[in-house]
Amino acid sequence: MSDVVEWAGRVGSARLRNQPVEFDRASLAGEPEYEAAVRTLRVEISREIHAQAQARLAARLEKQPLLRGMLAPHRSSVVIELLVVFLAAGGAAIFLTRSGVDLEFAAPISAVLCLISAVLMAVVVLRGMGRGLQPKFTSRVTVLVAGSTIPGLGLAIATGTLNDPAFVVWWGMLATAAVIALVLLLLLARNRWAIRATVGDRLAADYDDWVAEVRTTHAASLGDAANRLGELWAAVPPARRNLIEQERAEAVDVLAERGFVDQAAALRGAVPGALELDLTIANTSMAWGAGSSLMTSARIVPVVDARAAAAG
């Protein structure tokens, strides 16, 4: 039994959904030269997409600099915002799930977490003010920071400890975090309104043009990759090519027999290595596209949800 047929007989639905590239790897285990050629093609395509994305981004921002905040935010801003999500959620959760947790312990921890969250968001928002329209995610995280202070302040009122000397510092820190978050939301709203008053709906149209350009470029990258992969596969000796295709066909039949009918249909006509290229293009687009991470269904091999339970 070949490696790919064995893989098809044991792969689970979650694995098939999340790691379909294993189908390629298992079927090409005995063809190291072709695998090496596919790896080289992956590197070339990755570099090309990177260069195209940088040139595309520079041209778009030169045309519409007000999109810089959305398409090219500070690299650290996204990391800081993700950190803030965890800090703010923790600050709220310590009160929402405080069964068995003393108020003397919960109050200072929540206050510190929320205040740090607010200060970090202030850094992100103020630093991004000169970059035009800021991402909606920034506003949503700021709302989260403001909301994270509500459980603590509500508990302070409910327990009558708002002016208690033992807690006044912690409640004051929570209130400060809430005020900072609200001020930041006002700044974000004013920034959005000011931009809209200046350029009207033109910025939204420019962003839609950017999305269309991303999708067009993505489709072109896929088409080019598929053509180059086809040339590599055609260069494999016919005897080896027929053997690999036969083993892959047997593996696809096994998947279909196990109940993965739609997934088997998608894999049946795939050129060996296409799943590897799909993975490379998706990862490269998200890393370097500055907007190319927008969801698109365009792939060399169609993605099919394998959530259905395997038969038998």
JORA-V533794 format. One record per residue. RES is the residue in three letters. SS is DSSP state (@ for helix, = for strand, . for the rest). PSI is psi in whole degrees, 0 to 359 (none if undefined). D_LAST is the distance of its C-alpha to the last C-alpha in Angstrom with 2 decimals. Layout:
# JORA-V533794
((RES,SS,PSI,D_LAST) (RES,SS,PSI,D_LAST))
This chain:
# JORA-V533794
((MET,.,131,20.39) (SER,.,163,21.76) (ASP,@,319,21.46) (VAL,@,325,19.85) (VAL,@,320,17.11) (GLU,@,318,16.47) (TRP,@,316,16.51) (ALA,@,331,13.99) (GLY,@,343,11.50) (ARG,@,347,12.10) (VAL,.,139,13.40) (GLY,.,169,12.34) (SER,@,319,13.01) (ALA,@,318,16.42) (ARG,@,320,17.42) (LEU,@,325,16.62) (ARG,@,318,18.64) (ASN,@,333,21.48) (GLN,.,54,21.83) (PRO,.,342,20.92) (VAL,@,340,24.08) (GLU,@,334,22.27) (PHE,@,315,21.06) (ASP,@,311,24.79) (ARG,@,320,25.75) (ALA,@,322,23.26) (SER,@,339,24.22) (LEU,.,10,27.91) (ALA,.,329,28.16) (GLY,.,14,30.16) (GLU,.,67,32.42) (PRO,@,326,34.65) (GLU,@,317,37.44) (TYR,@,320,35.36) (GLU,@,317,33.71) (ALA,@,321,37.26) (ALA,@,320,38.36) (VAL,@,320,35.56) (ARG,@,318,36.57) (THR,@,318,40.16) (LEU,@,321,39.26) (ARG,@,315,37.42) (VAL,@,316,40.61) (GLU,@,314,42.81) (ILE,@,320,40.84) (SER,@,314,40.77) (ARG,@,319,44.54) (GLU,@,317,45.16) (ILE,@,321,43.19) (HIS,@,310,45.06) (ALA,@,317,48.41) (GLN,@,319,47.66) (ALA,@,319,46.52) (GLN,@,318,49.67) (ALA,@,319,51.91) (ARG,@,318,50.18) (LEU,@,315,50.53) (ALA,@,318,54.18) (ALA,@,319,55.03) (ARG,@,318,53.41) (LEU,@,332,55.15) (GLU,@,323,58.44) (LYS,@,320,58.13) (GLN,.,84,57.00) (PRO,@,341,57.67) (LEU,@,350,56.74) (LEU,@,0,53.05) (ARG,@,320,53.41) (GLY,@,328,52.28) (MET,@,319,48.95) (LEU,@,335,48.29) (ALA,.,62,49.93) (PRO,.,165,50.22) (HIS,.,135,51.40) (ARG,@,325,48.59) (SER,@,342,49.16) (SER,@,317,48.98) (VAL,@,318,45.20) (VAL,@,316,44.88) (ILE,@,318,47.48) (GLU,@,321,45.81) (LEU,@,321,42.47) (LEU,@,319,44.42) (VAL,@,321,46.22) (VAL,@,314,42.99) (PHE,@,318,42.06) (LEU,@,313,45.65) (ALA,@,318,46.18) (ALA,@,322,42.88) (GLY,@,321,43.83) (GLY,@,325,47.28) (ALA,@,320,46.00) (ALA,@,330,43.17) (ILE,@,336,45.62) (PHE,@,323,47.23) (LEU,@,335,44.21) (THR,.,42,42.56) (ARG,.,24,45.80) (SER,.,119,45.04) (GLY,.,1,47.07) (VAL,.,123,48.54) (ASP,.,144,52.33) (LEU,@,326,53.93) (GLU,@,335,56.23) (PHE,@,320,53.25) (ALA,@,318,51.21) (ALA,@,308,54.12) (PRO,@,322,55.23) (ILE,@,313,51.75) (SER,@,318,50.83) (ALA,@,315,54.23) (VAL,@,314,54.02) (LEU,@,315,50.49) (CYS,@,320,51.41) (LEU,@,319,54.75) (ILE,@,318,53.31) (SER,@,314,50.72) (ALA,@,318,53.54) (VAL,@,317,55.71) (LEU,@,319,52.96) (MET,@,327,52.25) (ALA,@,320,55.98) (VAL,@,314,55.96) (VAL,@,311,53.14) (VAL,@,312,54.72) (LEU,@,323,58.31) (ARG,@,332,57.43) (GLY,@,356,55.54) (MET,@,330,58.31) (GLY,@,7,59.95) (ARG,@,19,56.82) (GLY,.,213,56.70) (LEU,.,131,53.86) (GLN,.,154,51.56) (PRO,.,149,47.76) (LYS,@,332,46.45) (PHE,@,325,44.41) (THR,@,316,47.78) (SER,@,319,48.82) (ARG,@,320,45.56) (VAL,@,323,45.87) (THR,@,320,49.49) (VAL,@,319,48.54) (LEU,@,318,46.11) (VAL,@,315,49.02) (ALA,@,317,51.24) (GLY,@,333,48.63) (SER,@,342,47.98) (THR,.,345,51.55) (ILE,@,313,51.26) (PRO,@,317,49.64) (GLY,@,313,52.32) (LEU,@,323,55.25) (GLY,@,320,54.04) (LEU,@,324,53.86) (ALA,@,318,57.31) (ILE,@,318,58.73) (ALA,@,325,56.89) (THR,@,356,58.07) (GLY,.,24,61.58) (THR,.,13,61.47) (LEU,.,323,62.11) (ASN,.,13,65.66) (ASP,.,125,65.09) (PRO,.,332,66.69) (ALA,.,342,63.81) (PHE,.,352,61.32) (VAL,@,325,63.46) (VAL,@,317,62.72) (TRP,@,318,58.95) (TRP,@,325,59.08) (GLY,@,322,61.47) (MET,@,320,59.03) (LEU,@,317,56.28) (ALA,@,321,58.72) (THR,@,317,59.73) (ALA,@,319,56.13) (ALA,@,317,55.76) (VAL,@,316,59.00) (ILE,@,315,58.06) (ALA,@,318,54.71) (LEU,@,320,56.48) (VAL,@,319,59.14) (LEU,@,321,56.52) (LEU,@,321,54.83) (LEU,@,319,58.25) (LEU,@,317,58.85) (LEU,@,318,55.54) (ALA,@,316,56.30) (ARG,@,320,59.85) (ASN,@,316,58.64) (ARG,@,317,56.25) (TRP,@,319,58.99) (ALA,@,318,61.57) (ILE,@,318,59.41) (ARG,@,322,58.60) (ALA,@,331,62.32) (THR,@,314,63.14) (VAL,@,356,60.65) (GLY,.,226,59.25) (ASP,.,2,56.01) (ARG,@,326,56.57) (LEU,@,319,54.57) (ALA,@,321,51.49) (ALA,@,320,51.98) (ASP,@,323,52.33) (TYR,@,320,49.10) (ASP,@,322,47.29) (ASP,@,321,48.84) (TRP,@,315,47.50) (VAL,@,316,43.92) (ALA,@,322,44.27) (GLU,@,320,45.72) (VAL,@,313,42.89) (ARG,@,320,40.28) (THR,@,315,42.40) (THR,@,319,42.86) (HIS,@,314,39.17) (ALA,@,321,38.35) (ALA,@,321,41.14) (SER,@,319,39.85) (LEU,@,315,36.41) (GLY,@,317,38.07) (ASP,@,317,40.34) (ALA,@,318,37.59) (ALA,@,319,35.47) (ASN,@,316,38.57) (ARG,@,324,39.50) (LEU,@,320,36.03) (GLY,@,322,36.06) (GLU,@,320,39.38) (LEU,@,317,38.10) (TRP,@,323,35.12) (ALA,@,337,37.48) (ALA,.,349,39.65) (VAL,.,138,37.01) (PRO,.,136,37.89) (PRO,@,321,36.18) (ALA,@,316,34.74) (ARG,@,320,33.04) (ARG,@,317,31.95) (ASN,@,321,30.36) (LEU,@,315,28.49) (ILE,@,318,27.06) (GLU,@,323,26.13) (GLN,@,316,24.38) (GLU,@,320,22.34) (ARG,@,320,21.48) (ALA,@,319,20.51) (GLU,@,319,18.12) (ALA,@,319,16.60) (VAL,@,320,16.37) (ASP,@,320,14.63) (VAL,@,316,11.92) (LEU,@,316,11.62) (ALA,@,319,11.62) (GLU,@,331,8.89) (ARG,.,1,6.62) (GLY,.,356,8.13) (PHE,.,62,11.40) (VAL,@,311,13.52) (ASP,@,319,16.70) (GLN,@,321,16.72) (ALA,@,320,16.36) (ALA,@,322,19.20) (ALA,@,324,21.36) (LEU,@,340,21.05) (ARG,@,318,21.55) (GLY,.,8,25.29) (ALA,.,134,26.08) (VAL,.,133,28.95) (PRO,.,128,28.27) (GLY,.,347,29.81) (ALA,@,324,29.53) (LEU,@,324,27.14) (GLU,@,317,29.69) (LEU,@,321,32.45) (ASP,@,315,30.70) (LEU,@,317,30.46) (THR,@,314,34.09) (ILE,@,318,35.41) (ALA,@,313,33.69) (ASN,@,320,34.99) (THR,@,319,38.40) (SER,@,318,38.80) (MET,@,326,38.11) (ALA,@,326,40.43) (TRP,@,355,43.27) (GLY,.,342,43.03) (ALA,.,49,44.90) (GLY,.,343,43.05) (SER,.,355,40.50) (SER,.,357,37.85) (LEU,.,138,37.74) (MET,.,136,34.26) (THR,.,143,33.82) (SER,.,357,30.93) (ALA,.,115,32.62) (ARG,.,157,30.59) (ILE,.,316,30.46) (VAL,.,119,26.65) (PRO,.,143,25.52) (VAL,.,129,23.61) (VAL,.,133,20.43) (ASP,.,123,18.98) (ALA,.,40,15.47) (ARG,.,339,15.10) (ALA,.,139,12.21) (ALA,.,144,9.17) (ALA,.,142,6.50) (ALA,.,145,3.78) (GLY,.,none,0.00))
